[in-house]
């Protein structure tokens, strides 16, 4: 079941599985489960969490079977439960049909292959998939989230600009929507001008300076701007989102020039590069060359996965390597 659908109408189940790579949705799902099982107050006496790499099956089941003191149910969560599931898979398969009537167990995992016996035993309505919507659907989600959480209307163009500037990270989008709601105050609507002023201008201009320096082959200047932004407290994921937004346009334009034989200037216009950025974008693509420009999507995918935990390198180092690669002269 999609986690967002569950969050809207949470229900009590004896066993939940929360899985996926979107941490924001995982937090929402876990909070919705706690509210459903323990009520709005979230009785702390009936709640416990165990780390999946250290938890033992006996301890988890013992706590699950303990009668709650105050509420009607007890909630036991195994966090980062992948190693726990691996160690006790056979026991968990037996437990599914013998769960206590007064307890709910949550397995919070990163991966959950649907073809395993254990996965097939768990109710599909209690298997919560925490996967972000496609990027093209995120503006619509922003509109729905702004309305439900902040009682604000965000226009379609403003929502699209917000996703373009921040990137496809739901947690970061949630933070920016909160800031925008506070920024507009008593006004009921968030417009493009609000997003541009609060979210876009300073970051977009700074990111443009990075790409402009990289497009001139000046790695030192590009890295200096990047490091200054990080030292000032900018989050690596947020910066990656802003960089990705502009680099995806370059990648799209490069593909148009190769596959459809569209002239470079016209291709940049077609993918939405703003008029005052056209000259700089042309220079950046010419600096990259055809082969490297066509690999931009792969580079961005690698860095995005790495910053989210797929690499042992610090996020800062990964961003610096991307910028150095962009600035490298052929």
C-alpha positions as CSV (number, residue, x, y, z in Angstrom):
1,X,0.0,0.0,0.0
2,X,1.2,3.5,-0.8
3,X,2.4,5.2,2.4
4,X,0.6,8.5,1.5
5,X,-2.7,6.7,1.1
6,X,-2.2,5.0,4.6
7,X,-1.2,8.4,6.2
8,X,-4.5,9.8,5.0
9,X,-6.5,7.0,6.6
10,X,-4.4,5.0,9.0
11,X,-5.7,1.7,10.4
12,X,-4.7,-0.7,13.2
13,X,-2.9,-3.9,12.1
14,X,-1.1,-6.5,14.2
15,X,2.0,-6.3,11.9
16,X,3.3,-3.5,9.7
17,X,6.1,-3.4,7.3
18,X,7.5,0.1,6.4
19,X,9.9,0.0,3.5
20,X,11.4,2.2,0.8
21,X,14.1,4.9,0.2
22,X,12.1,8.0,0.9
23,X,12.9,8.9,4.5
24,X,10.3,11.6,4.7
25,X,7.5,9.2,3.9
26,X,8.9,6.6,6.3
27,X,8.7,9.2,9.1
28,X,5.2,10.1,8.2
29,X,4.1,6.4,8.0
30,X,5.7,5.6,11.4
31,X,3.9,8.6,13.0
32,X,0.6,7.6,11.4
33,X,1.0,4.0,12.7
34,X,1.7,5.4,16.2
35,X,-1.4,7.6,16.1
36,X,-3.6,4.7,14.8
37,X,-2.3,2.2,17.4
38,X,-1.8,4.4,20.5
39,X,-4.2,7.3,19.8
40,X,-3.5,11.0,19.3
41,X,-1.6,11.2,22.6
42,X,0.9,8.5,21.6
43,X,1.2,6.8,25.0
44,X,4.9,6.5,25.7
45,X,4.4,3.7,28.2
46,X,3.0,1.5,25.5
47,X,5.7,2.3,22.9
48,X,9.1,0.9,22.5
49,X,11.8,0.8,19.7
50,X,14.6,-1.6,19.2
51,X,17.7,-1.3,16.9
52,X,17.5,-3.9,14.2
53,X,21.2,-4.8,14.4
54,X,21.1,-5.6,18.1
55,X,17.5,-6.6,18.9
56,X,16.8,-10.2,19.7
57,X,13.6,-12.0,18.7
58,X,12.9,-13.1,22.3
59,X,13.1,-9.5,23.6
60,X,10.9,-8.1,20.9
61,X,8.2,-10.8,21.2
62,X,8.3,-10.6,25.0
63,X,7.6,-6.9,24.9
64,X,5.0,-7.4,22.2
65,X,3.1,-9.8,24.4
66,X,3.3,-7.7,27.6
67,X,-0.2,-6.3,28.4
68,X,-0.2,-2.5,28.1
69,X,-0.7,-0.7,31.4
70,X,-2.8,2.2,30.3
71,X,-3.9,1.9,26.6
72,X,-5.6,-0.8,24.7
73,X,-2.5,-1.8,22.6
74,X,1.2,-1.9,22.8
75,X,3.4,-0.8,19.8
76,X,6.8,-2.3,19.2
77,X,9.0,-0.9,16.4
78,X,12.2,-2.6,15.1
79,X,14.2,0.2,13.5
80,X,16.5,-0.5,10.5
81,X,15.2,-4.0,10.8
82,X,16.9,-5.6,7.7
83,X,19.4,-7.6,9.8
84,X,16.7,-8.5,12.3
85,X,14.5,-9.9,9.5
86,X,17.5,-11.8,8.0
87,X,18.3,-13.4,11.4
88,X,14.8,-14.3,12.4
89,X,12.9,-14.8,9.1
90,X,11.7,-18.3,10.0
91,X,10.5,-17.3,13.4
92,X,8.8,-14.2,12.0
93,X,6.9,-16.4,9.5
94,X,5.5,-18.4,12.4
95,X,4.7,-15.2,14.4
96,X,2.5,-13.7,11.7
97,X,-0.3,-16.1,12.4
98,X,0.1,-15.9,16.2
99,X,0.4,-12.2,17.0
100,X,-1.1,-11.1,20.3
101,X,-4.4,-9.3,20.2
102,X,-3.1,-6.4,22.3
103,X,0.1,-5.6,20.4
104,X,1.3,-4.3,17.0
105,X,4.8,-4.9,15.6
106,X,6.5,-2.6,13.1
107,X,9.4,-3.8,10.9
108,X,11.1,-0.7,9.5
109,X,13.2,-1.9,6.6
110,X,15.0,-0.5,3.6
111,X,14.2,-3.5,1.3
112,X,11.3,-5.9,1.3
113,X,11.3,-8.3,-1.7
114,X,7.7,-9.2,-2.5
115,X,8.5,-12.8,-3.6
116,X,9.5,-14.0,-0.1
117,X,7.2,-16.2,2.0
118,X,7.3,-13.7,4.8
119,X,6.3,-10.8,2.5
120,X,3.3,-12.9,1.2
121,X,2.1,-13.5,4.7
122,X,1.9,-9.9,5.7
123,X,-1.3,-8.0,4.8
124,X,-0.8,-5.9,1.8
125,X,-2.7,-3.1,3.5
126,X,-0.1,-3.1,6.2
127,X,2.9,-3.2,3.9
128,X,3.6,0.5,3.4
129,X,5.7,1.5,0.4
130,X,7.6,4.7,1.1
131,X,8.6,5.7,-2.4
132,X,8.5,9.3,-3.6
133,X,6.1,10.1,-6.5
134,X,7.6,10.7,-9.9
135,X,9.2,14.1,-10.3
136,X,6.5,15.2,-12.6
137,X,3.9,14.5,-9.9
138,X,5.6,16.3,-7.1
139,X,4.2,19.8,-7.9
140,X,0.7,18.3,-7.5
141,X,1.8,16.7,-4.2
142,X,3.2,20.1,-3.1
143,X,-0.2,21.7,-3.7
144,X,-2.0,19.0,-1.8
145,X,0.5,19.2,1.1
146,X,0.3,22.9,1.3
147,X,-3.4,22.8,1.6
148,X,-3.7,20.0,4.1
149,X,-0.8,21.0,6.4
150,X,-0.7,24.8,6.1
151,X,-4.1,25.7,4.7
152,X,-2.4,27.5,1.8
153,X,-3.0,27.4,-1.9
154,X,0.2,27.2,-4.0
155,X,-0.3,27.9,-7.7
156,X,0.7,25.3,-10.2
157,X,3.5,27.5,-11.6
158,X,4.8,28.2,-8.1
159,X,4.8,24.5,-7.2
160,X,6.6,23.6,-10.4
161,X,9.3,26.3,-9.6
162,X,9.6,25.0,-6.1
163,X,10.3,21.5,-7.3
164,X,12.7,22.8,-9.9
165,X,14.7,24.8,-7.3
166,X,14.7,22.3,-4.4
167,X,14.7,19.0,-6.3
168,X,12.7,15.8,-5.9
169,X,13.3,15.5,-2.1
170,X,10.0,15.4,-0.2
171,X,11.6,16.3,3.1
172,X,13.2,19.4,1.7
173,X,10.0,20.4,-0.1
174,X,8.1,20.0,3.2
175,X,10.6,22.4,4.9
176,X,10.3,25.0,2.2
177,X,6.5,24.8,2.1
178,X,6.5,25.5,5.9
179,X,8.8,28.5,5.3
180,X,6.6,29.8,2.5
181,X,3.5,29.4,4.6
182,X,5.0,31.5,7.3
183,X,6.4,34.0,4.8
184,X,3.1,34.8,3.2
185,X,1.4,35.2,6.6
186,X,-2.3,35.8,6.4
187,X,-2.4,35.5,2.6
188,X,-4.0,32.3,1.5
189,X,-2.0,31.9,-1.7
190,X,1.6,31.2,-2.5
191,X,2.6,32.6,-5.8
192,X,5.7,32.3,-8.1
193,X,7.0,35.6,-6.8
194,X,7.0,34.2,-3.3
195,X,8.9,31.0,-4.3
196,X,11.4,33.0,-6.4
197,X,12.1,35.5,-3.6
198,X,12.3,33.2,-0.6
199,X,13.7,30.0,-2.2
200,X,15.1,30.7,-5.5
201,X,17.1,33.8,-6.1
202,X,20.1,33.6,-3.8
203,X,20.5,29.8,-4.3
204,X,19.9,29.9,-8.1
205,X,22.4,32.7,-8.5
206,X,25.0,30.9,-6.4
207,X,24.5,27.6,-8.2
208,X,24.7,29.5,-11.5
209,X,28.1,30.9,-10.4
210,X,29.3,27.4,-9.8
211,X,28.2,26.2,-13.2
212,X,29.5,29.3,-14.9
213,X,33.0,28.8,-13.4
214,X,32.9,25.1,-14.3
215,X,31.8,26.0,-17.9
216,X,34.9,28.2,-18.1
217,X,37.1,25.3,-16.9
218,X,37.8,27.2,-13.7
219,X,37.6,24.4,-11.1
220,X,39.2,26.4,-8.3
221,X,36.5,29.2,-8.5
222,X,33.7,26.6,-8.9
223,X,34.8,24.7,-5.8
224,X,35.3,27.9,-3.8
225,X,31.7,28.9,-4.4
226,X,30.5,25.4,-3.5
227,X,32.5,25.3,-0.3
228,X,31.3,28.7,0.7
229,X,27.7,27.7,0.4
230,X,28.3,24.5,2.4
231,X,30.2,26.4,5.1
232,X,27.3,28.8,5.3
233,X,25.0,25.8,6.2
234,X,23.4,24.9,2.9
235,X,22.4,21.2,2.9
236,X,24.2,19.0,0.4
237,X,20.9,17.5,-0.8
238,X,19.4,21.0,-1.4
239,X,22.4,22.1,-3.4
240,X,22.4,18.9,-5.4
241,X,18.7,19.6,-6.2
242,X,19.5,23.0,-7.5
243,X,22.5,21.8,-9.5
244,X,20.5,18.9,-10.9
245,X,17.7,21.2,-12.0
246,X,20.1,23.2,-14.2
247,X,22.2,20.2,-15.3
248,X,19.1,18.3,-16.4
249,X,18.2,21.1,-18.7
250,X,21.7,20.9,-20.3
251,X,21.4,17.1,-20.6
252,X,17.9,17.5,-22.3
253,X,19.3,20.1,-24.7
254,X,22.3,17.9,-25.6
255,X,20.0,15.0,-26.4
256,X,17.8,17.3,-28.6
257,X,20.9,18.4,-30.6
258,X,22.0,14.8,-31.1
259,X,18.7,12.9,-31.7
260,X,16.6,15.6,-33.3
261,X,19.3,17.7,-34.8
262,X,17.9,20.8,-33.1
263,X,20.4,23.8,-33.1
264,X,22.0,24.3,-29.7
265,X,20.4,27.7,-29.0
266,X,16.9,26.5,-30.0
267,X,17.3,23.3,-27.9
268,X,18.2,25.3,-24.8
269,X,15.1,27.5,-25.4
270,X,12.9,24.4,-25.9
271,X,14.0,22.8,-22.6
272,X,13.1,26.0,-20.7
273,X,16.4,27.8,-20.1
274,X,15.6,31.4,-19.3
275,X,16.7,34.0,-21.8
276,X,19.3,35.6,-19.6
277,X,21.0,32.2,-19.0
278,X,21.1,31.1,-22.6
279,X,24.6,32.4,-23.3
280,X,26.1,30.8,-20.2
281,X,24.3,27.5,-20.9
282,X,25.7,27.4,-24.4
283,X,29.2,27.9,-23.0
284,X,28.7,25.2,-20.5
285,X,27.6,22.6,-23.1
286,X,30.4,23.5,-25.5
287,X,32.9,23.1,-22.6
288,X,31.5,19.7,-21.7
289,X,31.4,18.4,-25.3
290,X,28.9,16.0,-26.7
291,X,30.0,12.8,-25.0
292,X,30.2,14.3,-21.5
293,X,26.9,16.2,-21.9
294,X,25.1,13.0,-22.8
295,X,26.5,11.4,-19.6
296,X,25.1,14.1,-17.3
297,X,22.1,12.0,-16.3
298,X,24.3,9.1,-15.2
299,X,26.6,11.5,-13.2
300,X,23.6,13.0,-11.4
301,X,22.1,9.6,-10.7
302,X,25.4,8.4,-9.2
303,X,25.7,11.4,-6.9
304,X,22.1,11.4,-5.9
305,X,22.3,7.8,-4.8
306,X,25.6,8.4,-3.1
307,X,24.5,11.4,-1.1
308,X,21.5,9.4,0.1
309,X,23.7,6.8,1.6
310,X,24.9,4.7,-1.3
311,X,28.5,5.8,-0.9
312,X,30.9,5.9,2.0
313,X,32.2,9.3,0.9
314,X,30.8,12.3,2.7
315,X,28.1,14.2,0.7
316,X,30.4,17.3,0.5
317,X,33.2,15.2,-1.1
318,X,30.7,13.8,-3.6
319,X,29.5,17.3,-4.6
320,X,33.1,18.5,-4.9
321,X,33.9,15.6,-7.2
322,X,30.9,16.3,-9.4
323,X,31.9,20.0,-9.7
324,X,35.5,19.1,-10.5
325,X,34.3,16.7,-13.2
326,X,32.1,19.4,-14.7
327,X,35.1,21.8,-14.7
328,X,37.6,19.4,-16.1
329,X,38.9,20.5,-19.5
330,X,38.7,17.9,-22.3
